[in-house]
């Protein structure tokens, strides 16, 4: 199957279970995210994996009504981004 076919077959799943996500699966997802290209290979991201206090995180999000057992929060570190932190 080609990458193009995989992209066209993509779908969203919003029915989650309470089953914990294996650490190996979370690590694999993080590695895939870190493999994404960035400008000048700066990789200005930081990932936070949330498995505890997930209810508190959900309650703070506008679209946080999904019953997922884990979340990966992707943060952009502007000090690492191309050009660094700019003050206006």
Helices and strands as residue ranges (DSSP letters): H 3-8, H 23-34, G 39-41, E 45-50, H 54-60, E 71-76
